[in-house]
């Protein structure tokens, strides 16, 4: 996916952006970038690959050499960012987070309308920020240009623009991703993750509304476009992607996950599905707070039967091939034999997507003497690849284990019954769970319900995007 951080201050703010951007490293593992402006040095920009080395180590030297009271930084799982753009609106740096599903169509339209060229990447594809910049340039102001781009783009676009005298931040029109403004004694910052500025002396000033556009200077934050209450923020941020300290729309990630686990345990108790196990365990890292909530409510002790070794591979999907990602995921799991051998274990994972890594984890547990392995997914079955955020590596929805099973049972007609497959009380739902158990060698399996997930977040359902589970925006 990706994230960004920016600051504008009465004093040099490069250090703030360096550390603030580094705090977004959990959101992407491909590229990082920083851009700054200083009247003496002009625009400065650096972009590095962070596939095999974290943002901090790649940008330490750059941060020491850059100067400026205006600066933005970006973690990207897609394009090199930020890029420098020049147009009738002037010279500026821009970065974005999201996905443009109709990029090829927009590219052709702009070429036909007289756009001379675009910045292309080594793959030949067009840099998304370059495409957004070209769309913005179709209008006479940043505000109108951003609104135009938001309307033209099929997908999601949250962006940050750095000019010579301000930073412009725009949250995507449905608010699927957050942008939070912080304030200090010396200026303002903007951030995807709320915790990223807490250690830097900023306090939360406001969270942008869906579609809101703000102009930020060292002296204030001016709303250029009010935005809309019609929000559809990604629910999966709380389930998996968000860092435990993060707060979105007033809801803390760690607290939501603990509530979510408690609700799952209550559902199992109510439905007579609470298994007789020795320990409740979390699949690290995001599954752990869900598991703690489950353990606290069920009364079953919490334990960690295996530990992830992360000093050299902080994220299991950092390697660029699936085979290597699977290998690294396996190598990272170090067993605690006393908590596995002869034990019946219930694990809580944040989600079940393809099932590949879960299958290897379950095999690893049996190889180390586990007697039973039960699984609880902290969200409903994932039925659709995300159309709004760039966090899925799936080339097809048939990469999803739930959709594979539905396709094999009913073919293309099965998509009509996705709600039934998600519901564990129906015959189709029981078949899905039984088949996943067979494939992954699980003793039992259950998913959190959509209602339980929404309850754990605590926001109205119409404010949450649940597309990956329901196919509805």
N, C-alpha and C positions, 0 to 999 in steps of 0.2 A: 504494500500500500504506500506509505510514506507519511511524512510530517514536516512541518516547518516552524521556524521561530524567527522573530525579528525584534529589533529594538531601535529606538530613536531617543537621543539623550542630549543633555547640555554638556556632557563629557564623552570621551571615547567609550564606545560600547562594544567593541570587537570581542572582548573577553566574555561579556554577557551572552552574546550570540553563539560564541564557540561552545560554552557550557550548555546553554539552552538547547541548541541543536543536538548536541551529544545526548541529551536526555530523551531524544526521540529515536534513538538507535534501535529500539525494539520494533519499530514500525517499518523497517526496511533494511536490506542487506546488500544492495547493489551499488548505489552511488551516493555521495554526499557533496554538498556545495555550499559556498559562502560568497556573498557579494556585498560590497560596502562602497560608500561614497565619502570622499573628503575633498574640500575645495583645492587643496594643494596636490593631492595624488590622483584626483579624479575617481572614476569607477575602477574598482579592483574586484577581480573574480577568480575563484579557484574551485575546481571540480576534481574529485578523485574517485576511483573505484574503492569500495569498502567491502568487497566480496571476501577478501582474505585478511583484512586488517580493519579494526574498528575506526569509526570516525575520529575519535580523539587522537589516535596516533598518527593518522594521515594528515590532520589539520593543525597540529601543534605549531609547526614551523610557520605555516601560513598565517595563523592567528597572531603570531608574534610580529610578523612583518606588515600586516594590514593596518590601516588607520581609518578612522571615521566615526562620526557621531550618528550615522545611519548605517544599519547593517541588517541583512537577512541571511538565514541559513536554511538548508533543506536536506532531508533524507529522502531518497527516491528509490523505489524498486523498479522504475521504468527508465525515464529519459535523463540525460545529463542536465542538471539544473543547479542554480538559476542560470538563465541565459540573458545576454544583453540584447536589447531590441531598440532600433531607432525608427521613428515614424514621424508623422506630422504632430504627434503628441510629445515628441522629444525623445531623448535617450533615457532608457530605464532598464532595470533588471527585473525579471519576472520568474516566479516558480509557482507550481500548482500541485494539488493533490486531487486525484479522482480518475475518471476514465472517460474517454471520448469514443463512443461506439460507432459514430458516423464520421470518423476522421477522414476517411478516403473521399467521401461525398463532399465534405466541406472543403477539402483541399482542391478538388476539381472545380467546385463553384468559384473559389477565390481565384484560381488560375484563369478561368473563363472571364472573370470580371476585371482582369488586368493586373492581378498580383504577380509581380515579376518572378520571384523565387522564394524558396523557403530554406531554412537551415535543416539539413538532413543529417541523420546519424549514419554511422558506418554500415548499419544494416540496410540503409536506403529509405527507411521510414522517416516520417516527418516528426521533428521534436514537438511534443504536445504544447509546450509553452510558446513555440514559434507560431503554431497554428492559432492559439488563443490570441497572441499579440496581433496577428493579421486580422482576426475578427474584430478586436477592439479598435483597430485603426480605421475600420469602416465608418466610425462615428466621430463626432467632433470633440468628445470629452471622454475621460476615463470612465466616468459614471455611466454614460450612455453606451459606451463601447463594451463595458463589462456586462451590462444588462442585455445587450444584443448578443454577446457571446453565450451567456447563460441560456437564452431562448433558443439559439441555434443548435447548441450541443445536446445530443442524446447521450445521457450519462450523468456525470457529476463533475462539477468544477468549483473547487475552492482555490483561491489564489492570493498571492502577495506580490505587490509591485513596489519597487524601490526607485524613487526619483531623487533628484538632487536636493529636495527640500522636505520630503514627506514619505511616508509609507502608506500605501492603500491596501486594505485587506477586504476581501469579499468572500463571504460564506456562500456555499452552493445554495441554489434557490430552494431546495427542499430540506436544507439543514442536515443532510445525512452525516456530515462530519462537523466537528466543533471548531470554532475559533474563539479564543478567550483573550481579552485584553487585560494586561497588568499595568500597574502604576507604581512608580517609585518617587523618591524626592527629586530625582534628576530627569525623569522622562517616563516613557511608556514602552511596553513591549506587547507582542502578540504571540500566541502559542497555540498549537494543536492540543498539547497536554498541559493541564492546569498546574501540575506539580513542577513543571520544568523551570518556572521562574521563582518558586518559593525560596530557594536557597540563594537567590541573586538579589534579594532585597525588594522584590515587587509584591504587591498585594493585588488580588483580583479586583478589577475595576468594573468589567461587564463581560457578558458573553454575547457575541453577535447573534442576532436572530437569523432565521433562514432567509437567505437572499439579501441580507444587510450588507451594505458597503460603507466602510469607514475610512476617513482620512486621519492619519495619526501624525502628530508632530511632538516635539519634546514638551510642548505646553498644553496639549490637549488631544482629545479624540472627538472628531466631528463626524456625525452621521450624514453621509451623502445620499443614501437610499435606506429607507426604514426597514425594508424587508417585510416578512409575512409571518403570522402565527401558524401558518400551514406547514408545520415541521414534520419530517419523517426521518429521524435520526436512526442510524444503524444500531440495532439491538445487539449485534454481534460484538460491538465495541466492549460492552460490559462482560459478555460471556467469555471472550477470548482475547481480543486485540489490545484492549486498554491495559495500561500498566496499573498495578494495584492501587497506587496513590492517586490516580487520575479521578477527576470529578467532571461528569458531563451533565449538563442541565440540572445541577444540584445533587446528582446521585453518584456516590463514590463506588468505584469498581470493586474493591475488596469487600465492602459491606454488601453490595448486590450479590456477589458470588456466595457469601456465607448464607444470605437469605435464600438464595436459589437452592443450595444444598439442603437447607432445612425443609424447604417445600417438597423437594424430591423424597426426603425421608418420610414426611407426613403422608405423601401419596402412597408410598410403599406400605406404610403401616395401615392406612385406611383400606387399601386393596388387598391386604394379606400377602404382600410380596416381600416383606422384610426378611432377608435370608439369615440363616444361622451361620455367621462368619466370625472369625477371630478378630479381624481388623478392618476398618475403613481406611482407604488410602487414596491419595490423589496422584494423577499422572502429572508430573511436574511440567511446567510450573503453574500454569493457569488453573489446572484441575485441583490444586491443593486447597484453596479457600472454599471451593464448592464441597470438597470432601470433609473439611472441618465442620461446615454447617451441617452436613449429613450426619457426621459422627455425633455432634453435640445433641442433635434432636433424637437420633435413634438410640443413644446410650452405648453404642458399640465403640470401643477404643479406637482412636486415630493412631496410625503408625506410618512410617516411611520404609517400606521393604526394599526400595532401591533408591539410589541417589544419582542424580545426573552430574557427570563430570563436565563442567563448563568452562574452565579456564582457557582452553584452546579453541573450542567451538561453542560460542555462546548461544547460537541458534542452530537447530538441527537442519534447517533448510538453506543455510548459507552456501553450500556447494551448488553448482549450477546444473548438475545432472541428478535425476531422481534416484538412480542407483547409488550415487555417492551420498546423497542426503539420507537414504535408508541405511547405508553402511555407518555413517557418522551417528545417526540416531541410536543404532544398536551398540556401537562402541561406547557411547556416553553412559549407558545404564550399568551402574555398579551395584551388585546385590548386597543386601544385608541378610546373610543366610539364616540367622536366628529368627528373623521375622518372616521368612518365606517357607522354609522347609517344614512340610507337614501341616501347613496353615491353610485355612479357608479365607480368602481375601475378597473384599469388595472394593473395586476401584471406581473413582469418578474421574472422567475425562471431560474436557470442555466441549468436545464434539466428536462425531464420527464422520469423516469425510470420505476418503477412499478405503480406509481400513488397513492399509498396507503397514503403517508403523504400529498400529494397535495389534495386528496379527503377530508381528515380531516381538512386541512387548509381552504378549500372552505366552508365546512359545518360550521366551526367556524366563518367565516366571515358572512354567512347568519344568523347564530344564533345571531350575534351581530348587525343585522339590515342592512347589505349591500343590496343595491338594485340590482346591477349587479356585476358580477365578470368575467372579461376578463383575459385571460392568454396568455403570450408570452414566448416561450421556447428559451433560448439563444443559442441553438444548434439544429441541425436536430433531427428527431426522432431516438432514440437509438434502433437499430435493432439487434445488436449482442453483446453477452457477450464478454468482452475483453479477448483475448488469450495471451496478452503480458505483462499485469500488473496485480498485485493481488489486484484490488480495487473493484471487483464485488462480492457480496454475493449470486448472483443468481445461483441456481442449474441447471436451464434450461433457454434457451432463451425464452421459453413460460412464464417465470416470467415477462418478459418485456411487458408492456401494449400494445405497438405497435404491437409486434409479436402475442400477444393473439388475437387481432382484425383481423389481417391478416389471422391467422390460422382458426379462426371461419368463416371467409368469404370464403376462398378459399382452406383451408387445406394446405397440404405440397406444392402444386403448387404455393401458394402465394409468396414463397420466390423468385420466378423468377421475381416478379414485385415490389421488394422493392424500386427501384428507383422511380417508379410511386407513390407508397404510400408516399414517402418522399416529393414529389412535390405537393404542395397545389393547383396547377392549373389543375391537372388531376382528373378524376372521382374517381380513387382509393384514391388519396390524400385527396379529399374532404370527402370521406367516413371515412377515418381514423380520420380526425379532428372532424367530426360530431359525431362519436361514442365515442371518448375521451370526448368531451363536454358533451354528454349524461351521461357517466359513472361518470364523475367528477363534473357534475352540473355547467359547465362553460357556460357563455353567448357567448363567442367566444374564439377561440384558433388559434394561428399560431406559426410556428417554424421558427427559423433562417434557411436560406438556407446554404448548404455546401459552396457555393461560397461566401456568406456573412461572414461565419465563417473564411474562409481562408483569405479573404480580411482584416478582423479585425486583424488577427495575423500579416499579412504582409510578411510572408515567402512564398517561392514557394511551390505549392501544392505537388510537389514530395519530399519535405523535411519534410512533415507532415504525421503522421499516423492518418487515419480517419476510422480505421477498425470498430469501434463500430457503425458507421453510414452507412458505405458502404459495409463492408465485405471485403474491399481491404486493403492490408498491407500499 
